[in-house]
């Protein structure tokens, strides 16, 4: 399926919603690779309908993900900085409008940009800290699974890697296109620890033995943790009061 066919399919779905629900549909649009004009033959179609229930269905060779959301909830979402912000924020600035009589998409982008200029550093720091702690936790789980379940160890390695690159995205306030982009690009961000990228590549390499992959992800997380401590990220508690 090519780009024109995807957009036409999106318009057909949009028209069907508008025909059935009328003015209850405040806006429809496309996000993801199609909105960024980076879609390829296998790309899924990610649509947003600003109203009620989400759906995901197969359509021919692709998956169509229909994200339905209340307009106020979506605008509030644009203000939130959490652990997943580096892979969620792209949707607020990259979208292709299909139906937008009240300029909702403009309001969404404006809300996001306003929030990012006013967002205190503490919000990013808190989310970064949460991801670093989770990265360490998943690295521990990978080590615990060693010799018992290679599948669980591999899953834990992937989770640790994802949390690590999310932490780095928050540190740099960098928005990734998707998870794959985050895993590829995070080691190139400003402030990335020197040993982080090579260790991550080894940890995620398909031909790497599980024990070696676990050692590599531990090296990557150790580099991340050392950099965090050097940058005064409050990821290590010294007493109960630090949790308050």
MIDOSE-1310 file (N, C-alpha, C; in nm, 2 decimals, decimal comma, always signed):
residues 244
xxxx	+0,08/-0,12/+0,00/+0,00/+0,00/+0,00/+0,09/+0,12/+0,00; +0,06/+0,22/-0,10/+0,15/+0,34/-0,10/+0,09/+0,45/-0,02; +0,16/+0,56/-0,02/+0,12/+0,68/+0,06/-0,02/+0,73/+0,03; -0,05/+0,74/-0,10/-0,18/+0,79/-0,15/-0,29/+0,70/-0,11
xxxx	-0,27/+0,57/-0,11/-0,37/+0,48/-0,07/-0,39/+0,49/+0,08; -0,29/+0,50/+0,16/-0,31/+0,52/+0,30/-0,39/+0,64/+0,34; -0,35/+0,75/+0,27/-0,43/+0,88/+0,30/-0,57/+0,87/+0,26; -0,60/+0,80/+0,14/-0,73/+0,78/+0,10/-0,81/+0,70/+0,20
xxxx	-0,75/+0,59/+0,24/-0,81/+0,50/+0,34/-0,84/+0,58/+0,47; -0,75/+0,67/+0,51/-0,78/+0,75/+0,63/-0,89/+0,85/+0,61; -0,90/+0,90/+0,49/-1,01/+0,99/+0,45/-1,15/+0,91/+0,46; -1,14/+0,79/+0,40/-1,26/+0,71/+0,40/-1,31/+0,68/+0,55
xxxx	-1,22/+0,64/+0,63/-1,25/+0,62/+0,77/-1,30/+0,74/+0,84; -1,23/+0,85/+0,81/-1,27/+0,98/+0,87/-1,42/+1,02/+0,83; -1,44/+1,00/+0,70/-1,58/+1,04/+0,65/-1,68/+0,95/+0,71; -1,65/+0,82/+0,73/-1,75/+0,73/+0,79/-1,78/+0,77/+0,93
xxxx	-1,68/+0,81/+1,01/-1,71/+0,86/+1,14/-1,79/+0,98/+1,14; -1,76/+1,08/+1,05/-1,83/+1,20/+1,05/-1,98/+1,18/+1,01; -2,00/+1,09/+0,91/-2,13/+1,06/+0,86/-2,22/+1,00/+0,98; -2,15/+0,91/+1,06/-2,23/+0,85/+1,16/-2,25/+0,94/+1,29
xxxx	-2,14/+1,01/+1,32/-2,14/+1,08/+1,45/-2,16/+1,23/+1,44; -2,15/+1,28/+1,31/-2,17/+1,43/+1,29/-2,08/+1,52/+1,37; -2,14/+1,62/+1,44/-2,06/+1,72/+1,51/-2,00/+1,66/+1,63; -2,03/+1,54/+1,67/-1,96/+1,48/+1,78/-1,81/+1,46/+1,75
xxxx	-1,78/+1,45/+1,62/-1,64/+1,44/+1,58/-1,58/+1,58/+1,57; -1,49/+1,61/+1,66/-1,43/+1,75/+1,66/-1,32/+1,76/+1,56; -1,24/+1,65/+1,54/-1,13/+1,65/+1,45/-1,08/+1,51/+1,42; -1,03/+1,49/+1,30/-0,96/+1,36/+1,27/-0,83/+1,40/+1,21
xxxx	-0,74/+1,30/+1,21/-0,61/+1,33/+1,15/-0,52/+1,20/+1,16; -0,40/+1,22/+1,10/-0,30/+1,11/+1,10/-0,18/+1,15/+1,17; -0,12/+1,06/+1,25/+0,01/+1,09/+1,31/+0,11/+0,98/+1,28; +0,23/+0,99/+1,32/+0,33/+0,89/+1,29/+0,40/+0,91/+1,16
xxxx	+0,45/+0,80/+1,10/+0,53/+0,81/+0,98/+0,46/+0,88/+0,86; +0,33/+0,85/+0,85/+0,25/+0,91/+0,74/+0,25/+1,06/+0,75; +0,23/+1,11/+0,88/+0,22/+1,25/+0,90/+0,36/+1,32/+0,88; +0,47/+1,25/+0,90/+0,60/+1,30/+0,88/+0,65/+1,28/+0,74
xxxx	+0,56/+1,22/+0,65/+0,60/+1,18/+0,52/+0,72/+1,09/+0,51; +0,73/+1,00/+0,60/+0,84/+0,90/+0,60/+0,79/+0,76/+0,59; +0,66/+0,74/+0,55/+0,61/+0,60/+0,55/+0,67/+0,53/+0,43; +0,68/+0,39/+0,45/+0,72/+0,30/+0,35/+0,61/+0,20/+0,32
xxxx	+0,63/+0,11/+0,24/+0,52/+0,01/+0,20/+0,46/-0,06/+0,31; +0,54/-0,09/+0,41/+0,49/-0,17/+0,53/+0,44/-0,09/+0,64; +0,45/+0,04/+0,63/+0,41/+0,13/+0,74/+0,26/+0,12/+0,78; +0,23/+0,12/+0,91/+0,09/+0,12/+0,96/+0,04/+0,26/+0,94
xxxx	-0,10/+0,26/+0,95/-0,17/+0,39/+0,95/-0,22/+0,42/+1,09; -0,17/+0,53/+1,15/-0,20/+0,57/+1,28/-0,29/+0,69/+1,27; -0,42/+0,67/+1,31/-0,52/+0,78/+1,30/-0,56/+0,83/+1,44; -0,61/+0,95/+1,44/-0,66/+1,01/+1,57/-0,80/+1,06/+1,53
xxxx	-0,90/+1,02/+1,61/-1,04/+1,07/+1,61/-1,06/+1,13/+1,74; -1,09/+1,26/+1,74/-1,11/+1,33/+1,87/-1,25/+1,31/+1,91; -1,28/+1,20/+1,98/-1,40/+1,16/+2,05/-1,38/+1,04/+2,13; -1,45/+0,92/+2,12/-1,46/+0,83/+2,23/-1,37/+0,70/+2,23
xxxx	-1,40/+0,59/+2,16/-1,34/+0,46/+2,18/-1,23/+0,42/+2,08; -1,12/+0,37/+2,13/-1,00/+0,34/+2,04/-1,03/+0,20/+1,97; -0,97/+0,18/+1,85/-0,98/+0,05/+1,78/-0,85/+0,03/+1,71; -0,82/-0,10/+1,69/-0,70/-0,14/+1,60/-0,74/-0,26/+1,52
xxxx	-0,74/-0,25/+1,39/-0,79/-0,36/+1,30/-0,69/-0,38/+1,19; -0,68/-0,50/+1,14/-0,61/-0,52/+1,02/-0,69/-0,48/+0,89; -0,62/-0,42/+0,80/-0,68/-0,38/+0,67/-0,58/-0,42/+0,56; -0,61/-0,53/+0,49/-0,51/-0,57/+0,39/-0,38/-0,60/+0,46
xxxx	-0,27/-0,54/+0,40/-0,13/-0,57/+0,45/-0,09/-0,49/+0,57; -0,17/-0,40/+0,62/-0,13/-0,31/+0,73/-0,22/-0,31/+0,85; -0,17/-0,26/+0,96/-0,26/-0,24/+1,08/-0,30/-0,09/+1,08; -0,43/-0,07/+1,10/-0,48/+0,06/+1,12/-0,52/+0,08/+1,27
xxxx	-0,44/+0,17/+1,33/-0,47/+0,20/+1,47/-0,55/+0,33/+1,48; -0,66/+0,32/+1,54/-0,75/+0,43/+1,55/-0,76/+0,48/+1,70; -0,70/+0,59/+1,73/-0,69/+0,64/+1,87/-0,80/+0,75/+1,88; -0,90/+0,71/+1,97/-1,01/+0,81/+1,99/-0,99/+0,87/+2,13
xxxx	-1,01/+1,00/+2,14/-0,98/+1,07/+2,26/-1,07/+1,19/+2,27; -1,11/+1,22/+2,40/-1,18/+1,35/+2,42/-1,09/+1,47/+2,40; -1,14/+1,57/+2,34/-1,06/+1,69/+2,31/-0,99/+1,75/+2,43; -1,06/+1,76/+2,54/-0,99/+1,82/+2,66/-0,88/+1,73/+2,71
xxxx	-0,91/+1,60/+2,71/-0,81/+1,51/+2,76/-0,68/+1,51/+2,67; -0,70/+1,53/+2,54/-0,59/+1,53/+2,44/-0,51/+1,66/+2,47; -0,57/+1,77/+2,49/-0,50/+1,89/+2,51/-0,43/+1,89/+2,65; -0,49/+1,82/+2,75/-0,42/+1,80/+2,87/-0,30/+1,71/+2,86
xxxx	-0,31/+1,61/+2,77/-0,21/+1,51/+2,75/-0,08/+1,58/+2,69; -0,11/+1,69/+2,61/+0,01/+1,76/+2,55/+0,09/+1,83/+2,65; +0,04/+1,85/+2,77/+0,11/+1,92/+2,88/+0,19/+1,83/+2,97; +0,17/+1,70/+2,95/+0,23/+1,60/+3,05/+0,37/+1,56/+3,01
xxxx	+0,46/+1,57/+3,10/+0,60/+1,51/+3,08/+0,61/+1,40/+3,18; +0,62/+1,28/+3,12/+0,64/+1,16/+3,20/+0,75/+1,07/+3,14; +0,77/+0,95/+3,20/+0,88/+0,86/+3,15/+0,87/+0,83/+3,00; +0,75/+0,83/+2,94/+0,74/+0,80/+2,80/+0,74/+0,92/+2,71
xxxx	+0,76/+1,04/+2,76/+0,75/+1,16/+2,68/+0,83/+1,16/+2,56; +0,96/+1,11/+2,56/+1,04/+1,12/+2,43/+0,98/+1,04/+2,31; +0,89/+0,94/+2,34/+0,83/+0,87/+2,22/+0,69/+0,90/+2,21; +0,63/+0,99/+2,29/+0,49/+1,02/+2,28/+0,47/+1,16/+2,23
xxxx	+0,57/+1,25/+2,25/+0,55/+1,39/+2,22/+0,54/+1,42/+2,07; +0,59/+1,33/+1,98/+0,59/+1,36/+1,84/+0,45/+1,38/+1,79; +0,35/+1,31/+1,84/+0,22/+1,32/+1,79/+0,16/+1,46/+1,81; +0,21/+1,54/+1,90/+0,16/+1,67/+1,93/+0,21/+1,78/+1,83
xxxx	+0,32/+1,75/+1,76/+0,37/+1,84/+1,67/+0,37/+1,79/+1,52; +0,35/+1,66/+1,50/+0,34/+1,61/+1,37/+0,21/+1,54/+1,35; +0,12/+1,60/+1,27/+0,00/+1,54/+1,24/-0,05/+1,59/+1,10; -0,13/+1,51/+1,03/-0,18/+1,55/+0,90/-0,34/+1,56/+0,92
xxxx	-0,39/+1,68/+0,92/-0,53/+1,70/+0,94/-0,62/+1,65/+0,83; -0,72/+1,58/+0,86/-0,82/+1,53/+0,76/-0,95/+1,61/+0,77; -0,99/+1,63/+0,90/-1,12/+1,70/+0,93/-1,09/+1,79/+1,05; -1,10/+1,92/+1,03/-1,07/+2,01/+1,14/-1,14/+2,14/+1,13
xxxx	-1,27/+2,14/+1,14/-1,35/+2,27/+1,13/-1,32/+2,37/+1,23; -1,27/+2,33/+1,35/-1,25/+2,43/+1,46/-1,10/+2,45/+1,49; -1,01/+2,40/+1,40/-0,87/+2,42/+1,41/-0,82/+2,35/+1,54; -0,87/+2,23/+1,57/-0,82/+2,16/+1,69/-0,67/+2,13/+1,68
xxxx	-0,62/+2,09/+1,57/-0,48/+2,05/+1,55/-0,39/+2,16/+1,58; -0,43/+2,28/+1,54/-0,35/+2,40/+1,57/-0,35/+2,43/+1,72; -0,46/+2,41/+1,78/-0,47/+2,42/+1,93/-0,38/+2,32/+2,00; -0,38/+2,20/+1,95/-0,30/+2,10/+2,01/-0,15/+2,13/+2,01
xxxx	-0,11/+2,17/+1,89/+0,03/+2,20/+1,87/+0,07/+2,32/+1,96; -0,02/+2,42/+1,97/+0,00/+2,54/+2,05/+0,01/+2,51/+2,20; -0,08/+2,42/+2,24/-0,08/+2,38/+2,38/+0,05/+2,30/+2,41; +0,10/+2,22/+2,32/+0,22/+2,15/+2,35/+0,34/+2,24/+2,35
xxxx	+0,35/+2,33/+2,25/+0,47/+2,43/+2,25/+0,47/+2,52/+2,37; +0,35/+2,56/+2,41/+0,34/+2,65/+2,53/+0,39/+2,57/+2,66; +0,34/+2,44/+2,67/+0,38/+2,36/+2,78/+0,53/+2,34/+2,79; +0,59/+2,32/+2,67/+0,73/+2,29/+2,67/+0,82/+2,41/+2,71
xxxx	+0,77/+2,53/+2,68/+0,85/+2,64/+2,72/+0,83/+2,68/+2,87; +0,72/+2,63/+2,92/+0,69/+2,67/+3,06/+0,72/+2,55/+3,16; +0,75/+2,43/+3,10/+0,76/+2,31/+3,19/+0,89/+2,33/+3,27; +0,88/+2,31/+3,40/+0,99/+2,32/+3,49/+1,09/+2,20/+3,47
xxxx	+1,22/+2,22/+3,49/+1,32/+2,12/+3,48/+1,29/+2,00/+3,57; +1,22/+2,02/+3,68/+1,19/+1,91/+3,78/+1,11/+1,80/+3,71; +1,02/+1,84/+3,62/+0,93/+1,74/+3,56/+1,02/+1,65/+3,47; +1,11/+1,70/+3,39/+1,19/+1,62/+3,31/+1,29/+1,54/+3,40
xxxx	+1,34/+1,60/+3,50/+1,43/+1,53/+3,59/+1,36/+1,41/+3,66; +1,24/+1,43/+3,71/+1,17/+1,32/+3,77/+1,14/+1,21/+3,68; +1,10/+1,24/+3,55/+1,08/+1,13/+3,46/+1,21/+1,06/+3,42; +1,32/+1,14/+3,40/+1,45/+1,08/+3,37/+1,49/+0,98/+3,49
xxxx	+1,47/+1,03/+3,61/+1,51/+0,94/+3,73/+1,43/+0,81/+3,73; +1,30/+0,82/+3,70/+1,22/+0,70/+3,69/+1,27/+0,60/+3,59; +1,30/+0,65/+3,47/+1,35/+0,56/+3,37/+1,49/+0,50/+3,40; +1,58/+0,58/+3,46/+1,71/+0,52/+3,50/+1,68/+0,41/+3,61
xxxx	+1,60/+0,43/+3,70/+1,57/+0,33/+3,80/+1,51/+0,20/+3,74; +1,42/+0,22/+3,64/+1,36/+0,11/+3,57/+1,47/+0,04/+3,49; +1,56/+0,11/+3,43/+1,66/+0,05/+3,34/+1,75/-0,04/+3,43; +1,79/+0,01/+3,55/+1,87/-0,07/+3,64/+1,79/-0,19/+3,68
xxxx	+1,66/-0,18/+3,72/+1,58/-0,29/+3,76/+1,57/-0,40/+3,65; +1,55/-0,36/+3,53/+1,54/-0,46/+3,42/+1,67/-0,52/+3,39; +1,78/-0,45/+3,41/+1,91/-0,52/+3,40/+1,93/-0,62/+3,51; +1,89/-0,59/+3,63/+1,89/-0,69/+3,74/+1,81/-0,82/+3,70
xxxx	+1,69/-0,79/+3,64/+1,60/-0,90/+3,60/+1,67/-0,99/+3,49; +1,74/-0,92/+3,40/+1,81/-1,00/+3,30/+1,91/-1,09/+3,36; +1,99/-1,04/+3,45/+2,09/-1,12/+3,52/+2,03/-1,23/+3,60; +1,91/-1,20/+3,67/+1,85/-1,31/+3,75/+1,79/-1,42/+3,66
xxxx	+1,76/-1,39/+3,53/+1,70/-1,49/+3,44/+1,81/-1,57/+3,37; +1,93/-1,52/+3,38/+2,04/-1,59/+3,31/+2,05/-1,74/+3,35; +2,06/-1,83/+3,25/+2,07/-1,97/+3,28/+1,94/-2,04/+3,31; +1,83/-1,96/+3,33/+1,70/-2,02/+3,36/+1,61/-2,00/+3,24
xxxx	+1,60/-1,88/+3,19/+1,51/-1,85/+3,08/+1,57/-1,74/+2,99; +1,63/-1,79/+2,88/+1,69/-1,70/+2,78/+1,58/-1,60/+2,73; +1,46/-1,65/+2,71/+1,35/-1,56/+2,66/+1,33/-1,44/+2,75; +1,32/-1,47/+2,88/+1,29/-1,37/+2,98/+1,41/-1,28/+2,99
xxxx	+1,53/-1,33/+2,98/+1,65/-1,25/+2,99/+1,66/-1,15/+2,87; +1,62/-1,20/+2,75/+1,62/-1,11/+2,63/+1,51/-1,00/+2,64; +1,40/-1,04/+2,70/+1,29/-0,94/+2,72/+1,34/-0,83/+2,82; +1,41/-0,88/+2,92/+1,46/-0,78/+3,02/+1,56/-0,69/+2,96
xxxx	+1,65/-0,75/+2,88/+1,75/-0,66/+2,81/+1,69/-0,56/+2,73; +1,58/-0,60/+2,65/+1,51/-0,50/+2,56/+1,45/-0,39/+2,65; +1,38/-0,43/+2,76/+1,32/-0,33/+2,84/+1,42/-0,24/+2,91; +1,53/-0,29/+2,95/+1,64/-0,21/+3,01/+1,69/-0,11/+2,91
xxxx	+1,71/-0,15/+2,78/+1,76/-0,07/+2,68/+1,66/+0,04/+2,65; +1,53/+0,01/+2,64/+1,43/+0,11/+2,61/+1,42/+0,22/+2,72; +1,42/+0,17/+2,85/+1,42/+0,27/+2,96/+1,54/+0,36/+2,96; +1,66/+0,30/+2,92/+1,78/+0,38/+2,92/+1,77/+0,49/+2,81
xxxx	+1,72/+0,46/+2,69/+1,72/+0,56/+2,59/+1,61/+0,66/+2,61; +1,50/+0,62/+2,68/+1,40/+0,72/+2,72/+1,46/+0,82/+2,82; +1,54/+0,77/+2,91/+1,61/+0,86/+3,01/+1,70/+0,96/+2,94; +1,77/+0,91/+2,83/+1,86/+1,00/+2,76/+1,78/+1,10/+2,68
xxxx	+1,66/+1,06/+2,63/+1,58/+1,16/+2,55/+1,53/+1,27/+2,65; +1,49/+1,23/+2,77/+1,45/+1,33/+2,86/+1,56/+1,42/+2,91; +1,68/+1,37/+2,92/+1,80/+1,45/+2,96/+1,82/+1,56/+2,85; +1,81/+1,52/+2,72/+1,84/+1,61/+2,61/+1,71/+1,68/+2,57
xxxx	+1,59/+1,65/+2,63/+1,47/+1,70/+2,58/+1,45/+1,68/+2,43; +1,48/+1,56/+2,39/+1,47/+1,52/+2,25/+1,36/+1,43/+2,23; +1,28/+1,46/+2,12/+1,16/+1,38/+2,09/+1,20/+1,28/+1,97; +1,18/+1,16/+2,00/+1,21/+1,05/+1,90/+1,08/+1,03/+1,82
xxxx	+1,11/+0,98/+1,70/+0,99/+0,95/+1,61/+0,91/+0,83/+1,66; +0,99/+0,73/+1,71/+0,93/+0,61/+1,76/+1,03/+0,53/+1,84; +1,00/+0,41/+1,89/+1,09/+0,34/+1,98/+1,22/+0,30/+1,90; +1,20/+0,25/+1,78/+1,31/+0,21/+1,69/+1,41/+0,33/+1,67
xxxx	+1,36/+0,45/+1,65/+1,44/+0,57/+1,63/+1,51/+0,60/+1,76; +1,44/+0,58/+1,88/+1,51/+0,60/+2,01/+1,63/+0,51/+2,03; +1,61/+0,38/+2,00/+1,72/+0,29/+2,02/+1,84/+0,32/+1,93; +1,81/+0,36/+1,81/+1,92/+0,39/+1,72/+1,99/+0,52/+1,75
xxxx	+1,91/+0,62/+1,78/+1,97/+0,76/+1,78/+2,01/+0,81/+1,92; +1,96/+0,75/+2,03/+1,99/+0,80/+2,16/+2,14/+0,81/+2,19; +2,22/+0,71/+2,15/+2,37/+0,71/+2,18/+2,44/+0,83/+2,11; +2,37/+0,90/+2,02/+2,43/+1,01/+1,95/+2,39/+1,15/+2,01
xxxx	+2,30/+1,14/+2,11/+2,25/+1,27/+2,17/+2,37/+1,34/+2,25; +2,36/+1,47/+2,26/+2,45/+1,54/+2,35/+2,45/+1,49/+2,49; +2,57/+1,47/+2,54/+2,58/+1,42/+2,68/+2,57/+1,27/+2,69; +2,56/+1,19/+2,58/+2,56/+1,05/+2,59/+2,69/+1,00/+2,64
xxxx	+2,69/+0,90/+2,74/+2,82/+0,85/+2,79/+2,89/+0,78/+2,68; +3,02/+0,79/+2,68/+3,11/+0,74/+2,57/+3,09/+0,59/+2,55; +3,08/+0,51/+2,65/+3,07/+0,37/+2,64/+2,93/+0,32/+2,62; +2,83/+0,41/+2,62/+2,69/+0,36/+2,62/+2,65/+0,30/+2,48
xxxx	+2,68/+0,37/+2,38/+2,64/+0,33/+2,24/+2,69/+0,19/+2,20; +2,83/+0,17/+2,21/+2,88/+0,04/+2,18/+2,83/-0,07/+2,26; +2,81/-0,05/+2,39/+2,75/-0,15/+2,48/+2,61/-0,18/+2,44; +2,53/-0,08/+2,41/+2,39/-0,11/+2,37/+2,39/-0,19/+2,24
xxxx	+2,47/-0,16/+2,14/+2,48/-0,23/+2,02/+2,51/-0,38/+2,04; +2,60/-0,41/+2,13/+2,63/-0,54/+2,17/+2,52/-0,61/+2,24; +2,45/-0,54/+2,33/+2,34/-0,60/+2,40/+2,22/-0,64/+2,31; +2,20/-0,56/+2,21/+2,08/-0,59/+2,12/+2,12/-0,66/+1,99
xxxx	+2,25/-0,69/+1,97/+2,29/-0,76/+1,85/+2,23/-0,90/+1,85; +2,17/-0,94/+1,73/+2,10/-1,07/+1,72/+2,19/-1,19/+1,74; +2,32/-1,18/+1,70/+2,40/-1,30/+1,71/+2,47/-1,31/+1,85; +2,45/-1,22/+1,94/+2,52/-1,22/+2,07/+2,46/-1,33/+2,16
xxxx	+2,55/-1,41/+2,23/+2,50/-1,50/+2,33/+2,43/-1,43/+2,44; +2,34/-1,50/+2,50/+2,26/-1,43/+2,61/+2,35/-1,38/+2,72; +2,44/-1,46/+2,77/+2,53/-1,41/+2,88/+2,61/-1,29/+2,84; +2,66/-1,29/+2,72/+2,73/-1,17/+2,67/+2,64/-1,05/+2,65
xxxx	+2,52/-1,07/+2,61/+2,42/-0,96/+2,59/+2,39/-0,90/+2,73; +2,38/-0,99/+2,83/+2,35/-0,94/+2,97/+2,46/-0,85/+3,02; +2,59/-0,90/+2,99/+2,70/-0,82/+3,04/+2,71/-0,69/+2,96; +2,67/-0,69/+2,84/+2,67/-0,56/+2,76/+2,57/-0,46/+2,81
xxxx	+2,45/-0,51/+2,84/+2,34/-0,42/+2,89/+2,38/-0,37/+3,03; +2,45/-0,45/+3,11/+2,50/-0,40/+3,24/+2,60/-0,29/+3,22; +2,69/-0,31/+3,12/+2,79/-0,21/+3,09/+2,72/-0,08/+3,05; +2,62/-0,09/+2,96/+2,55/+0,03/+2,91/+2,48/+0,10/+3,03
xxxx	+2,41/+0,03/+3,11/+2,34/+0,09/+3,23/+2,43/+0,15/+3,33; +2,55/+0,08/+3,35/+2,65/+0,14/+3,44/+2,70/+0,27/+3,39; +2,72/+0,28/+3,26/+2,77/+0,41/+3,20/+2,66/+0,51/+3,21; +2,53/+0,48/+3,19/+2,42/+0,57/+3,21/+2,41/+0,62/+3,35
xxxx	+2,42/+0,52/+3,45/+2,41/+0,56/+3,59/+2,52/+0,65/+3,64; +2,65/+0,62/+3,59/+2,76/+0,70/+3,63/+2,74/+0,85/+3,57; +2,69/+0,86/+3,45/+2,67/+0,99/+3,39/+2,56/+1,06/+3,47; +2,46/+0,99/+3,51/+2,35/+1,05/+3,59/+2,40/+1,11/+3,72
xxxx	+2,48/+1,03/+3,79/+2,53/+1,07/+3,92/+2,62/+1,20/+3,90; +2,70/+1,19/+3,79/+2,79/+1,31/+3,76/+2,71/+1,43/+3,73; +2,59/+1,42/+3,68/+2,50/+1,53/+3,64/+2,40/+1,56/+3,75; +2,42/+1,51/+3,87/+2,34/+1,54/+3,99/+2,19/+1,50/+3,97
xxxx	+2,17/+1,39/+3,89/+2,03/+1,33/+3,88/+2,01/+1,26/+4,01; +1,90/+1,29/+4,08/+1,87/+1,23/+4,21/+1,82/+1,09/+4,20; +1,90/+1,00/+4,15/+1,85/+0,86/+4,12/+1,88/+0,77/+4,24; +1,98/+0,80/+4,32/+2,02/+0,72/+4,43/+1,98/+0,78/+4,56
xxxx	+1,90/+0,71/+4,64/+1,85/+0,75/+4,77/+1,95/+0,72/+4,88; +1,97/+0,82/+4,97/+2,06/+0,80/+5,08/+1,98/+0,77/+5,21; +1,85/+0,79/+5,21/+1,77/+0,76/+5,33/+1,62/+0,77/+5,29; +1,54/+0,74/+5,39/+1,40/+0,74/+5,37/+1,34/+0,87/+5,33
xxxx	+1,40/+0,98/+5,38/+1,35/+1,11/+5,35/+1,36/+1,15/+5,20; +1,45/+1,08/+5,13/+1,47/+1,11/+4,98/+1,35/+1,06/+4,90; +1,26/+0,97/+4,96/+1,14/+0,92/+4,89/+1,02/+1,02/+4,91; +1,04/+1,11/+5,00/+0,92/+1,20/+5,03/+0,91/+1,31/+4,92
